[in-house]
Amino acid sequence: DAAVVRVDDPVALTDVRKRLTDAGFSSFSIVDELEQLRTVFLILDSVLGLLGGISLLVASFGIANTMIMSILERTREIGIMKAIGAEDREIKLIFFFEAAVIGITGGVIGTLVAWGVDGLANRLAYRFILKPQGASYVDFFSLPPWLSVGAILFALSVSILAASYPAARAARIDPVKALR
């Protein structure tokens, strides 16, 4: 009621399976299992991407809120700067710089945490999976340098984008009203 068919060449697997199916037999191969794993990982990646997107949205609202509160606390200072000749773009630059500092700081801290989690996960995987089987150390998880730099630059761009409304709002402050 069952037979095991082995192929020497993986390229021939598709043809052999087609011939078995044409003969009326059902077949199963590791390729089927890999397709199921790909589907599971695609769903997992999609869910994690969605969670990351939500986290990114919340972080950008947090940055915008922080910058708006900074404007409200420093309305008088902004009014003084504008009264002595500061231009709107200079006021905007101040807030964009503050947002950039927030973004770079968050990106660097996030990257350092990711490296720490990566190192911990690799050590745990070695200790509980490979070491009991007598295998040598393997990097299961890897963070390439370009990804770390990209994450920091992405955090920087998101923070500057989130600060665009607060910076424009700060530049529109009327110095007369601010000094009242």
C-alpha positions, 0 to 999 in steps of 0.5 A, spaced: 500 500 500 506 504 499 512 505 496 518 509 497 521 512 490 528 516 491 531 520 485 538 521 484 537 528 481 533 533 484 531 536 477 528 529 475 523 530 482 518 534 478 517 529 472 517 523 477 512 525 481 508 527 475 508 520 472 506 517 478 500 522 479 498 520 471 499 512 473 494 514 479 498 514 485 499 520 490 505 522 492 509 526 497 516 529 497 520 534 501 518 539 496 511 539 499 513 540 506 518 546 504 512 549 500 508 549 507 513 552 511 514 557 506 507 559 506 507 559 514 513 563 514 510 568 509 504 569 514 508 570 520 512 575 516 506 578 514 503 579 521 510 581 524 510 586 518 503 589 520 505 589 527 512 593 525 508 598 521 503 599 527 509 600 532 512 605 527 505 609 526 505 609 534 512 611 534 511 617 529 505 620 533 509 619 539 515 624 536 510 628 533 507 629 540 513 630 543 515 636 538 508 639 539 509 639 547 516 642 546 513 648 541 508 649 547 513 649 552 517 654 548 512 659 545 515 665 548 522 663 546 520 662 539 517 669 539 523 672 542 527 668 536 522 671 531 522 678 534 530 678 533 530 676 526 530 669 526 527 666 519 521 661 519 526 656 516 531 657 522 525 655 526 524 649 522 531 647 522 531 647 530 525 642 530 528 638 525 534 637 528 531 635 535 527 630 531 533 628 528 537 627 534 531 623 537 530 619 531 538 617 531 538 616 538 532 611 538 535 608 531 542 606 535 538 604 541 534 599 537 540 597 533 544 595 539 538 592 542 537 588 536 544 586 536 543 583 543 537 579 542 541 576 536 547 574 540 542 571 546 538 568 541 544 565 537 547 562 544 541 559 546 540 556 539 547 553 540 546 551 547 539 547 546 539 545 539 546 544 537 550 542 543 546 536 545 547 533 538 555 535 538 555 540 533 559 546 532 557 553 533 553 556 527 550 563 527 542 561 526 540 569 526 544 574 523 544 582 522 548 584 516 551 591 517 547 594 512 541 592 515 543 596 522 545 602 518 538 602 514 534 601 520 538 608 523 537 611 517 530 609 517 529 611 524 532 618 522 527 619 516 521 617 520 522 622 525 524 628 521 517 626 517 514 626 524 516 633 525 514 636 519 507 638 522 510 641 529 516 644 525 511 648 520 507 650 526 512 653 530 515 657 524 507 660 524 507 662 531 506 670 531 512 673 535 507 678 538 502 673 541 508 669 543 511 674 547 504 676 550 
